[in-house]
Amino acid sequence: MHVFAITSLSQVTAAQWDALCPPDSPFLEHRFLYGLELSESVGRQAGWMPLYLLVVEDTAIPDDPADALDPGAELLGAAPCYVKTNSYGEFIFDWQWADAFYQLGRRYYPKLVIATPFTPVTGQRILLAEHAPEETFAALADGARALAEQFSASSVHWLFTQQAEAQGLVERGYIHRLSHQNHWIDQDYGDFEGFLAPMRSRARKQIRAERRKGQAHGLELMVLRGDEMSDDAWQAIGRLYRKGCHRYGSAGYLTDAFFEHLQSEMPERVVCSLARDAGLSGPEQWVAGTLNFQKGDALYGRYWGCDREYDHLHFELAFYQLIEACLARGWRRFEAGAGGDHKVRRGLSPKLCHSAHWIADEELHAAVDQWVSREKEHTERYTEALVLRGTGHRPHHGNSGYDPKSSQS
């Protein structure tokens, strides 16, 4: 067994990489990650330099690390790694750690991050072949640290891992950190009124009032898959993405070339909730929208943008239209992205998220471990408090297996 790194997914085939991918994550697919490379959404200019870890049998080692892997070779394991020169686009915030390093005269960047760029979605980070030897997990966990040392990185960060992965990484010397998000889980509601039924009367009235306001602008509202969208709609969703980034002060990492890649290479994974003004034409007729991704039984909310303010249209497009789409199409889970505990009042439920961290400096590793332990207690208490002050839904257990502390993403 041999562990090594490649600098581009062009060095492995889609079939080799995707054989390791889970059934519900579009963000780990070869065409998504490689599309970020091709479109220059990741790279030196973005502070996300690809450096993917691979595990193969010794007989499959390429003669030169820059060479492509033999198309007939099988990957035993892999992890999507990036050398980071900043902390943007991660959603597991470590700015305080970077500041502490700076105050101590230490260098925090570069660091090594194992994640799907710009995507706060829990999923496998250690990708394993079905028959991979048991030691493959340890090989990748230890290989990430060795890679960090090779690039003089201060630390290694596995972001939005599954709970079992985080626990396995702790056994390899990593620190376990908690954060939280809010997800919608279908409890066999049937339709939108069924979704509202278990709520307190006040919450039902609020949501119905928000829907009336969001639908009162004379706009045509719809949810479309990428392969159902016109070229005008595709141009518009890229424009709306940039407007949303500008409005909220975030970096617009996804380039126009990436949206072109999505349209041509993976449109069936894209779902957009859109508002159309029939009095306009061309891309300008699409005045608001959200970009989402879907695979398996899960829908992942990502970006929102609009041309001007429309009262409550954001809630209608970014939540209610998408929940209705899930109910109509049999998607059991809707993850609406990071932040926004107001989502709990709108029918989403808190869920703990996991990450794992290793600091090369032993003294600073111990200090971060103590800091994270205190933070973990606060995160658990805060998440439990969110559950208690939710909309009045019955606890999300039963058929879906919902649990705020569950590893299911």
C-alpha positions in Angstrom: 0.0 0.0 0.0 1.3 3.4 -1.0 0.1 6.9 -0.1 1.0 9.9 -2.3 -0.5 13.2 -3.5 -1.5 14.5 -6.9 -2.0 18.2 -7.8 -4.9 17.7 -10.2 -7.8 15.3 -10.7 -6.7 15.1 -14.3 -4.3 12.5 -13.1 -7.1 10.0 -12.2 -10.1 9.1 -14.3 -13.7 9.9 -13.2 -14.4 6.2 -12.9 -11.4 5.7 -10.6 -12.4 8.6 -8.3 -16.2 8.2 -8.4 -15.9 4.5 -7.4 -15.1 5.8 -3.9 -17.9 8.5 -3.7 -20.9 8.1 -1.5 -24.4 7.9 -3.1 -25.7 11.2 -1.7 -22.9 13.8 -2.3 -22.6 15.7 -5.6 -19.7 17.7 -4.1 -17.3 14.8 -4.0 -17.8 13.7 -7.6 -14.9 14.0 -10.0 -16.7 16.3 -12.3 -17.6 18.8 -9.5 -14.1 18.9 -8.0 -12.3 18.9 -11.3 -14.7 21.6 -12.6 -13.5 23.8 -9.8 -10.0 23.3 -11.1 -10.8 23.8 -14.8 -12.7 27.0 -14.1 -10.0 28.4 -11.8 -12.5 28.6 -9.0 -9.8 26.9 -6.9 -6.1 27.5 -7.4 -3.3 29.8 -6.1 -5.4 32.9 -6.8 -8.2 31.6 -4.5 -5.9 30.3 -1.8 -7.2 26.8 -2.4 -4.4 24.8 -4.1 -5.4 21.2 -4.8 -3.3 18.3 -3.4 -5.4 15.1 -3.4 -4.3 12.2 -1.3 -4.5 8.8 -2.9 -3.8 5.2 -1.6 -3.0 2.5 -4.1 -1.4 -0.9 -4.2 2.4 -0.7 -4.4 2.3 -2.1 -8.0 0.2 0.9 -9.1 2.6 3.7 -8.1 3.3 6.0 -11.0 6.9 6.5 -12.0 6.6 10.3 -11.5 4.1 11.9 -9.1 3.1 14.2 -12.0 2.1 11.3 -14.1 -1.5 10.1 -14.5 -2.4 7.0 -12.6 -2.8 3.9 -14.9 -6.5 3.9 -15.9 -6.6 0.2 -15.0 -5.4 0.8 -11.4 -7.8 0.9 -8.5 -7.9 3.5 -5.8 -8.1 2.0 -2.3 -8.7 5.3 -0.7 -8.6 9.1 -1.3 -9.1 12.4 0.3 -9.8 15.9 -1.3 -7.0 18.0 0.1 -6.1 21.7 -0.4 -3.1 23.8 0.7 -4.8 26.9 2.1 -3.2 30.4 2.4 -6.3 31.9 4.0 -9.4 30.7 5.9 -12.1 31.8 3.4 -14.7 29.5 2.1 -14.4 26.9 4.8 -17.3 27.6 7.3 -15.5 26.0 10.2 -14.0 29.2 11.5 -10.5 29.4 12.8 -9.6 33.1 12.5 -9.0 33.2 16.3 -6.5 30.4 15.9 -4.7 32.3 13.2 -4.7 35.5 15.3 -3.2 33.6 18.3 -0.4 32.2 16.1 0.3 35.7 14.9 0.4 37.1 18.4 2.9 34.4 19.4 5.1 35.2 16.4 4.1 31.9 14.7 3.0 31.4 11.1 -0.5 29.8 10.6 -0.6 29.7 6.8 -0.2 27.6 4.8 -2.4 25.0 6.4 -3.8 21.8 4.9 -7.6 21.4 4.6 -9.5 18.3 3.7 -12.9 19.5 2.5 -15.2 20.3 -0.4 -14.4 23.9 -1.2 -17.0 26.6 -0.4 -19.4 23.9 0.7 -20.5 23.5 4.3 -22.0 20.0 3.8 -21.2 17.0 6.0 -20.0 14.0 4.1 -17.2 11.4 3.8 -13.8 12.9 3.7 -11.9 9.7 3.9 -13.1 7.9 0.7 -12.5 4.1 0.9 -13.0 1.3 -1.6 -15.4 -1.3 -0.5 -12.7 -3.9 0.0 -9.9 -1.5 1.1 -7.7 -2.9 3.9 -8.5 -1.7 7.4 -5.3 0.3 7.6 -6.3 2.5 4.6 -8.1 4.9 7.0 -5.0 5.3 9.1 -2.8 5.7 6.0 -4.9 8.7 4.9 -5.1 10.2 8.4 -1.3 9.9 8.9 -0.6 10.8 5.3 -2.3 14.2 5.7 0.0 15.0 8.5 3.0 13.9 6.5 1.8 16.0 3.6 1.5 19.0 5.9 5.0 18.6 7.1 6.2 18.3 3.5 4.6 21.7 2.7 5.6 23.3 6.0 1.9 23.7 6.9 1.1 24.6 10.5 -1.9 22.3 10.8 -4.4 19.8 9.2 -8.1 20.4 9.2 -10.8 17.8 8.2 -14.0 19.8 7.8 -17.6 18.6 8.0 -16.6 15.0 8.4 -19.0 12.2 9.4 -19.0 11.6 13.1 -17.4 8.2 12.8 -14.6 9.6 10.8 -14.0 12.3 13.4 -13.8 9.7 16.1 -11.4 7.6 14.0 -9.2 10.7 13.5 -9.2 11.4 17.2 -7.7 8.0 17.6 -4.9 9.1 15.2 -4.1 12.2 17.3 -6.6 14.8 16.0 -8.8 17.1 18.0 -12.6 16.7 17.6 -14.5 20.0 17.1 -18.3 20.6 17.0 -20.4 23.1 15.1 -24.0 23.1 14.1 -26.4 23.6 11.2 -30.1 23.4 10.7 -31.6 20.8 8.4 -35.1 19.8 7.2 -35.9 16.1 7.6 -39.1 14.7 6.0 -41.2 13.0 8.7 -43.6 11.5 6.2 -45.5 14.9 6.0 -47.0 14.1 2.6 -47.4 17.7 1.6 -46.7 21.2 2.8 -49.8 21.4 5.0 -48.7 18.1 6.5 -45.4 19.7 7.3 -47.1 22.6 9.0 -49.6 20.5 11.0 -47.3 19.6 13.9 -46.2 23.2 14.5 -47.6 25.6 17.0 -50.5 27.7 15.7 -48.3 30.9 15.8 -45.6 29.3 13.7 -48.1 28.0 11.1 -49.6 31.5 10.9 -46.1 33.1 10.5 -45.1 30.8 7.7 -48.4 31.2 5.8 -48.1 34.9 6.1 -44.6 34.9 4.8 -45.6 32.8 1.9 -48.5 35.1 1.0 -46.1 38.1 1.0 -43.4 36.2 -0.9 -45.9 35.3 -3.6 -47.5 38.7 -3.9 -45.0 40.4 -6.2 -46.6 39.3 -9.5 -43.6 37.0 -10.2 -43.7 33.5 -11.6 -42.1 31.2 -9.1 -40.7 27.8 -10.1 -38.2 25.1 -9.2 -36.2 23.7 -12.1 -33.5 21.2 -12.6 -30.4 22.4 -14.5 -31.3 20.3 -17.5 -34.8 22.1 -17.6 -33.3 25.6 -17.5 -32.8 27.8 -20.5 -29.5 29.4 -21.4 -31.0 32.7 -20.2 -31.8 31.1 -16.8 -28.2 29.7 -16.5 -26.8 33.1 -17.3 -29.0 34.7 -14.7 -28.1 32.2 -11.9 -24.5 33.1 -12.3 -25.4 36.8 -12.2 -27.6 36.3 -9.1 -24.8 34.3 -7.4 -22.4 37.3 -7.8 -25.0 39.7 -6.6 -25.6 37.6 -3.5 -21.9 37.4 -2.7 -21.5 41.1 -3.1 -24.5 41.8 -0.9 -23.3 39.6 2.0 -19.6 40.6 1.6 -18.4 37.1 0.6 -15.8 36.3 -2.0 -17.4 35.2 -5.3 -15.1 32.1 -5.8 -17.3 30.4 -8.4 -16.3 31.8 -11.8 -18.4 32.2 -14.9 -16.5 29.2 -16.3 -17.7 27.1 -13.4 -21.3 27.8 -14.2 -20.7 26.9 -17.8 -19.1 23.7 -16.5 -22.2 22.9 -14.4 -24.5 23.5 -17.3 -22.6 21.3 -19.7 -21.2 18.5 -17.4 -23.6 18.0 -14.5 -26.9 19.9 -15.0 -28.9 17.1 -13.5 -27.3 17.7 -10.2 -28.4 21.4 -10.1 -31.7 22.6 -8.8 -32.7 26.2 -8.9 -35.7 28.0 -7.4 -36.4 31.0 -9.6 -38.6 34.1 -9.8 -39.4 35.3 -13.3 -40.8 38.8 -14.2 -42.8 38.2 -17.4 -42.5 41.9 -18.3 -38.8 41.4 -19.0 -36.9 39.3 -21.5 -33.5 37.5 -21.7 -31.5 36.8 -18.6 -32.9 39.9 -16.9 -36.4 38.3 -16.7 -35.0 36.0 -13.9 -34.9 38.5 -11.0 -34.2 36.2 -8.1 -33.1 32.7 -7.5 -31.2 30.1 -5.5 -28.5 27.6 -6.6 -28.9 24.2 -5.0 -27.5 20.7 -5.6 -29.2 17.4 -5.4 -28.2 13.7 -5.3 -29.8 10.6 -3.8 -32.5 11.6 -1.3 -30.8 14.9 -0.3 -31.1 18.5 -1.5 -28.4 21.0 -0.6 -29.2 24.7 -0.5 -26.2 26.9 -1.5 -26.5 30.4 -2.8 -29.2 33.1 -3.1 -29.3 36.3 -5.1 -31.8 38.9 -6.3 -31.9 42.0 -8.5 -33.8 44.1 -5.9 -35.6 43.8 -2.6 -38.8 41.7 -2.7 -40.5 41.4 0.7 -40.2 37.8 2.0 -39.2 36.4 -1.4 -36.0 35.0 0.0 -37.9 32.8 2.5 -40.2 31.7 -0.3 -37.5 30.7 -2.7 -34.8 29.6 -0.4 -37.0 27.5 2.0 -40.6 27.0 1.2 -40.5 26.3 -2.5 -37.6 23.9 -1.9 -39.3 22.1 0.9 -42.4 21.7 -1.4 -40.1 20.3 -4.1 -38.6 17.8 -1.6 -42.1 16.6 -0.6 -43.2 16.3 -4.2 -40.1 14.6 -5.5 -39.3 12.2 -2.6 -36.2 14.0 -1.3 -36.0 13.2 2.4 -33.5 15.8 3.5 -32.9 19.5 2.8 -29.7 21.1 4.1 -30.0 24.8 3.9 -26.4 25.8 4.4 -24.5 27.4 7.2 -25.7 29.9 9.7 -29.2 31.4 10.3 -30.8 30.0 13.4 -34.0 31.7 12.2 -34.3 28.6 10.1 -35.4 26.7 13.2 -38.6 28.9 13.4 -39.2 27.8 9.8 -39.3 24.1 10.3 -35.6 23.1 10.2 -33.9 21.3 13.0 -30.5 21.7 14.6 -27.8 19.1 13.9 -24.3 18.9 15.2 -21.5 18.9 12.7 -18.0 17.5 13.1 -14.5 18.3 12.2 -11.0 17.2 13.2 -7.8 19.1 13.6 -4.1 18.6 14.2 -1.6 21.3 15.0 2.1 20.5 14.2 3.4 22.5 17.2 2.7 20.3 20.3 2.3 23.2 22.7 -0.2 24.9 20.5 -2.0 21.6 19.7 -2.6 21.2 23.5 -3.8 24.8 23.8 -6.2 24.4 20.8 -7.5 21.1 22.4 -8.4 22.9 25.6 -10.1 25.7 23.7 -12.1 23.3 21.6 -13.2 21.3 24.7 -14.7 24.5 26.2 -16.3 25.4 22.8 -17.8 21.9 22.5 -19.7 22.2 25.7 -21.2 25.5 24.6 -22.1 24.2 21.2 -23.9 21.2 22.6 -25.8 23.3 25.1 -26.7 25.9 22.4 -27.9 23.2 20.0 -30.1 21.6 22.6 -31.5 25.0 23.4 -32.4 25.5 19.8 -34.2 22.2 19.7 -36.3 23.2 22.8 -37.3 26.6 21.4 -38.1 25.3 17.9 -41.3 25.5 16.0 -43.2 23.0 18.0 -42.5 20.0 15.8 -42.4 16.7 17.5 -38.7 15.6 18.1 -37.2 14.3 14.9 -36.7 10.7 15.7 -38.7 7.7 14.3 -38.3 6.6 10.7 -35.8 9.2 9.7 -33.5 8.4 12.6 -33.0 12.2 13.2 -30.8 13.1 16.1 -28.9 16.4 16.5 -25.8 14.4 17.5 -26.2 11.8 14.6 -23.4 11.3 12.1 -25.9 11.1 9.3 -25.5 14.2 7.0 
